[in-house]
């Protein structure tokens, strides 16, 4: 009977180890996705700043023409 219990315990431990490994892989993927999103956010922020500068410049030119 104790061999049967050990066998069941071994099966459960193996399943737990496999689950842990899968979760580690998922965590790594999510970390990479997070890094990618941070980089994308930085690029979009730079693009937004660039557009804001261009619009401000054009509004300034319009104001000079109107004045």
Buried (B, 14 or more C-beta within 10 A) or exposed (E): EEEEEEEEEEEEEEEEEEEEEEEEEEEEEEEEEEEEEEEEEEEEEEEEEEEEEEEEEEEEEEEEEEE
